Amino acid sequence: MPTISPDRSSLPSSMSLLTLYGLSFLFGVTVGIFNPLMSTFMEQHQVSELWIGATSTVYFLTIALVTPVVERLLRKLGIRLILFLGCLLMMLSAPLFPLTSFLGLWFVIRIVMGLGVCAYLIGGQTALNLFCRDQNRASVSGLYFLAMGLGFIGGPAIGSYFYQISPSLAFLIGGGVMVAAMAMVWMFLPSSLRVKSGSRPAFFHLLKHFQFPIHGIFAYGMAEATLITLYPVFLLKQNYTVTQMGFTLSIFVVGSLISTVPVTNVADKSSKVRVLFICICVGIIASIGLITLTDYYLLLLFSGLAGASIGPVYPLCLALVGEQVSKENVGAGTALFTTTYSLGNATGPILAAFLMESLGNSYIFSGFIPVYIVLLLRIMRRKLKA
């Protein structure tokens, strides 16, 4: 079976990595259009926060549950075909969302989208870790995340603009972006792009070695999903317009874009765990500001600060996983990473929706902040033992 030689493509400027960065950008645009507008569409059809959270949870739970299957398919079919199928499923499913008002069909569409996103995440992140060296792993992951952020910053703004003209048009444009991604996959990624065959390590063996990054990515998944799916609802209930909502999410991504590359560069030169600790501390403070501030311009400032601190958590955790797994097991490590990330995504919205309905809208972030605090305590405990 053909395999990748990571040394040939270890530099961030290599053609293979440039292709992955381009795909990450297009994926960011698509997700930036679809996820916030799905919640907005349901809210405007008088669907309760609990059901909005439930559809989002099903979407992310699908990603988590099918990850082991996708990882096995990755070994058999290769990375290019997995990425192509992922983009195809997203392209076919999401534009159907505004064509119905039946809750059951919304659940089905979200499940199919989850299948597509899972295939994209497993394929893209496996290829990324195969092309990295330990010396530049955080930096390459940061550039990959930056490309996704550049797409996501435009996604909500573009989607919100066309949504006001026609919801169907906004979702159709998102599907068109995935067509471009499919073309890029087929044209620029070789069919020989495959993971080496070998014995798959036990789940608990991997989990034991990835305690900090797995804990971190679970909390990040909770935070990201809550911000994307239910924070727009929170803003609408605070009497902000759809345009203001989209702009606030875009500012969050701007913060991520500004900070991700410098933060990951620092992490490569110092300590990834220490940088992770600092990011989480600032992220907690910023998240509290997002639910307590009433001035819109201060809200934008704290949205940028939240993005600048929470955004780098993803590439930092991905880099921590990549440097601790062999090339033969990079697919299994990526699968565990994606599963945990998706479980966090699945937990965040439904928990936030329950807290909002039970205790009030201001408790929207009360689910993931304690999880972050526990991670901080674990890191501090390890430092004290060292």
C-alpha positions in Angstrom: 0.0 0.0 0.0 1.5 3.4 -0.9 2.3 5.6 2.1 3.3 9.2 2.8 6.8 10.2 3.5 6.4 13.1 5.9 9.9 14.4 5.4 9.1 15.4 1.8 6.3 17.8 2.9 7.4 18.9 6.4 7.6 22.6 5.6 4.5 24.8 6.1 4.9 26.2 2.6 4.8 22.8 0.9 2.2 22.2 -1.8 0.5 19.5 0.2 0.0 21.7 3.2 -1.1 24.7 1.0 -3.8 22.4 -0.4 -4.9 21.5 3.2 -4.9 25.1 4.1 -7.1 25.9 1.1 -9.6 23.2 2.1 -9.6 24.4 5.7 -10.5 27.9 4.4 -13.4 26.6 2.3 -14.6 24.4 5.2 -14.6 27.5 7.5 -16.7 29.4 5.0 -19.2 26.6 4.8 -19.5 26.0 8.6 -19.6 29.8 9.1 -22.7 30.0 6.9 -24.5 26.8 8.0 -24.3 26.5 11.7 -25.3 30.0 12.9 -28.0 30.3 10.3 -29.5 26.9 11.2 -30.0 28.1 14.7 -31.4 31.4 13.5 -33.8 29.8 11.1 -35.2 27.5 13.9 -35.4 30.4 16.3 -37.4 32.5 13.8 -39.8 29.5 13.4 -40.5 29.6 17.2 -38.5 26.5 18.0 -37.4 26.4 21.7 -33.8 26.7 22.7 -34.0 23.1 24.0 -34.8 21.7 20.5 -32.2 24.0 18.9 -29.7 22.6 21.3 -30.9 19.0 20.6 -30.4 19.3 16.8 -26.9 20.6 17.4 -26.2 17.8 19.9 -27.3 15.2 17.4 -25.1 16.7 14.7 -22.0 16.6 17.0 -22.9 13.2 18.5 -23.1 11.8 15.0 -19.5 13.0 14.4 -18.4 11.3 17.6 -20.1 8.0 17.0 -19.1 7.5 13.4 -15.4 8.5 13.9 -14.2 4.9 14.5 -15.9 3.8 11.3 -14.4 6.7 9.3 -11.0 6.0 10.7 -11.2 2.4 9.4 -12.4 3.6 6.0 -9.5 6.1 6.0 -7.1 3.2 6.1 -8.8 1.4 3.3 -9.9 4.2 0.9 -7.2 6.8 1.5 -7.3 10.4 2.6 -8.4 11.9 -0.8 -11.5 9.8 -1.1 -12.6 10.4 2.5 -12.2 14.2 2.1 -14.1 14.1 -1.2 -17.0 12.1 0.4 -17.1 14.4 3.4 -17.5 17.5 1.2 -20.1 15.8 -1.0 -22.3 15.0 2.0 -22.1 18.5 3.3 -22.9 19.9 -0.2 -26.0 17.7 -0.6 -27.5 18.0 2.8 -27.3 21.5 4.2 -29.1 23.4 1.3 -32.2 21.3 2.1 -32.4 22.8 5.6 -34.5 25.9 4.8 -36.8 23.9 2.4 -38.7 22.3 5.3 -40.1 23.3 8.7 -40.5 19.7 9.9 -38.4 19.2 13.0 -37.8 15.5 12.2 -36.2 16.3 8.8 -34.0 18.9 10.5 -32.6 16.1 12.7 -32.0 13.9 9.6 -30.2 16.7 7.8 -28.0 17.4 10.8 -27.1 13.7 11.0 -26.0 13.6 7.3 -24.1 16.8 7.8 -22.4 15.3 10.8 -21.2 12.4 8.7 -19.7 14.7 6.1 -18.0 16.9 8.7 -16.5 13.8 10.4 -15.0 12.6 7.2 -13.5 16.0 6.5 -12.1 16.4 10.0 -10.5 12.9 10.1 -9.1 13.1 6.6 -7.8 16.7 6.9 -6.3 16.5 10.4 -4.7 13.1 9.7 -3.0 14.4 6.6 -1.9 17.5 8.6 -0.2 15.5 11.3 1.5 13.3 8.7 3.1 16.3 7.1 4.3 17.9 10.3 7.6 17.7 12.2 7.7 18.0 16.0 9.6 21.3 15.6 6.8 23.0 13.7 3.8 21.0 14.7 2.0 23.8 16.7 2.8 26.4 14.0 1.5 24.2 11.1 -1.7 23.4 13.2 -2.0 27.2 13.9 -1.8 28.0 10.1 -4.4 25.3 9.4 -6.7 26.8 12.1 -6.0 30.3 10.8 -7.1 29.3 7.3 -10.3 27.9 8.7 -10.8 31.1 10.7 -10.3 33.2 7.6 -13.1 31.3 6.1 -15.3 31.4 9.1 -14.9 35.2 9.5 -16.5 35.6 6.1 -19.1 32.9 6.5 -21.4 34.4 9.1 -21.2 37.9 7.4 -21.9 36.5 3.9 -24.6 34.1 5.2 -26.4 36.8 7.2 -26.4 39.2 4.2 -27.9 36.6 1.8 -30.2 35.2 4.5 -32.0 38.5 4.6 -32.6 38.2 0.9 -33.5 34.5 1.0 -32.6 31.8 3.5 -32.5 29.3 0.7 -30.0 31.4 -1.2 -27.7 31.6 1.8 -27.6 27.8 2.2 -27.2 27.3 -1.5 -24.1 29.4 -1.5 -22.7 27.3 1.3 -23.3 24.2 -0.8 -21.5 25.8 -3.8 -18.4 26.4 -1.6 -18.3 22.7 -1.0 -18.3 22.0 -4.7 -15.2 24.1 -5.0 -13.7 22.1 -2.1 -14.5 18.8 -3.9 -12.7 20.1 -7.0 -9.6 21.0 -5.0 -9.5 17.6 -3.3 -9.7 15.8 -6.6 -7.2 18.0 -8.4 -4.5 18.6 -5.9 -4.4 15.6 -3.5 -2.9 12.4 -4.8 -4.9 9.1 -4.6 -1.8 7.6 -3.0 -2.3 9.8 0.1 -2.8 7.0 2.7 -2.1 6.1 6.3 0.3 3.2 6.9 -1.4 -0.1 7.9 -0.6 -1.4 11.3 -2.2 -2.5 14.6 -4.6 0.0 16.1 -3.7 1.0 19.7 -6.3 0.5 22.4 -8.5 3.4 23.2 -7.5 3.6 26.9 -3.8 3.4 25.9 -4.2 6.5 23.8 -6.4 8.2 26.3 -3.8 7.7 29.0 -1.1 9.5 27.0 -3.3 12.4 25.8 -4.9 13.5 29.1 -4.3 17.3 28.8 -5.1 17.7 25.1 -8.1 15.4 25.3 -9.5 17.3 28.3 -8.7 20.6 26.6 -10.3 19.7 23.3 -13.5 18.4 25.1 -13.8 21.8 26.8 -13.0 23.6 23.6 -15.7 21.7 21.8 -18.3 22.6 24.4 -17.3 26.3 24.2 -17.2 26.4 20.4 -20.5 24.7 19.9 -22.2 26.8 22.5 -20.9 30.0 21.0 -21.8 29.0 17.4 -25.2 27.5 18.0 -26.8 29.2 21.0 -24.9 32.5 21.5 -26.7 33.8 18.4 -30.0 32.9 20.1 -28.7 34.7 23.3 -28.0 37.8 21.3 -31.3 37.8 19.5 -33.1 37.5 22.8 -31.1 40.5 24.0 -32.7 42.4 21.1 -29.7 42.5 18.8 -30.4 42.2 15.1 -29.3 39.3 12.8 -26.6 41.6 11.3 -25.2 42.5 14.7 -25.3 38.8 15.7 -23.3 37.9 12.6 -20.8 40.7 13.1 -20.3 39.7 16.7 -19.4 36.1 15.7 -17.1 37.5 13.0 -15.2 39.6 15.6 -14.8 36.4 17.6 -13.1 34.8 14.7 -11.0 38.0 14.0 -9.6 37.5 17.5 -8.7 33.9 16.7 -7.0 35.0 13.5 -4.9 37.7 15.2 -3.7 35.4 18.0 -3.4 31.9 16.6 -0.2 32.1 14.6 1.8 34.1 17.2 0.5 31.9 20.1 1.3 28.7 18.3 4.8 30.0 17.4 5.4 30.8 21.0 4.2 27.3 22.0 6.7 25.6 19.6 9.5 27.6 21.1 8.5 27.2 24.8 5.8 25.0 26.4 2.6 24.0 24.7 1.0 23.1 28.1 2.0 26.5 29.6 0.6 28.4 26.7 -2.6 26.3 26.9 -3.0 27.3 30.5 -2.7 31.0 29.8 -5.2 30.8 26.9 -7.8 29.1 29.1 -7.4 31.6 31.9 -8.1 34.6 29.5 -10.9 32.7 27.8 -12.8 32.2 31.0 -12.6 35.9 31.8 -13.7 36.9 28.3 -16.6 34.4 28.3 -17.9 36.0 31.5 -17.8 39.4 29.9 -19.8 38.1 26.9 -22.8 37.4 29.1 -22.6 40.3 31.6 -21.8 43.3 29.3 -24.7 45.3 27.9 -22.8 47.9 25.8 -22.5 46.6 22.2 -19.0 47.9 21.6 -17.7 46.4 24.8 -19.4 43.2 23.7 -17.4 43.3 20.5 -14.2 43.9 22.4 -14.7 40.9 24.6 -15.9 38.8 21.7 -12.5 39.5 20.1 -10.7 38.7 23.4 -12.6 35.4 23.7 -11.6 34.5 20.2 -8.0 35.4 20.8 -7.8 33.2 23.9 -10.2 30.3 23.1 -9.2 29.9 19.4 -5.6 28.8 19.9 -6.8 26.0 22.2 -7.7 23.8 19.2 -4.3 23.8 17.4 -2.5 23.6 20.6 -4.4 20.4 21.6 -4.0 19.0 18.1 -0.3 19.6 18.2 0.0 17.9 21.6 -1.7 14.8 20.2 0.4 14.8 17.1 3.7 14.9 18.9 2.8 12.0 21.1 1.7 9.4 18.5 3.6 7.4 15.9 3.1 7.9 12.2 1.4 4.5 12.0 -1.1 5.5 14.6 -1.7 9.1 13.6 -5.1 8.1 12.2 -6.2 6.5 15.5 -4.9 9.5 17.5 -6.7 11.9 15.2 -9.9 9.8 15.6 -9.7 10.0 19.4 -9.1 13.7 19.1 -12.1 14.2 16.8 -14.4 11.9 18.9 -13.6 13.9 22.1 -14.0 17.2 20.3 -17.3 16.1 18.9 -18.5 14.8 22.3 -17.7 18.3 23.7 -19.6 19.8 20.8 -22.6 17.5 21.5 -22.6 18.2 25.2 -22.2 22.0 25.1 -25.4 23.1 23.3 -27.8 20.8 25.0 -26.4 21.6 28.4 -26.4 25.3 27.7 -30.0 25.1 26.4 -31.1 23.3 29.6 -29.4 25.9 31.8 -30.9 28.8 29.8 -34.4 27.4 30.1 -34.0 26.4 33.7 -31.9 29.2 35.2 -32.0 32.0 32.6 -30.2 33.2 29.5 -27.2 34.5 31.5 -26.2 30.9 32.4 -25.4 30.0 28.8 -21.7 29.5 29.5 -22.1 27.8 32.9 -21.5 24.4 31.3 -18.0 24.7 29.8 -16.4 27.2 32.2 -16.2 24.6 35.1 -14.7 22.1 32.7 -12.0 24.6 31.9 -11.4 25.3 35.5 -10.8 21.6 36.3 -8.2 21.5 33.5 -6.4 24.5 35.0 -6.3 22.7 38.3 -4.9 19.5 36.7 -2.2 21.5 35.0 -1.3 23.3 38.2 -1.2 20.0 40.0 1.2 18.5 37.5 3.4 21.6 37.7 3.6 21.3 41.5 4.6 17.7 41.3 7.3 18.4 38.7 
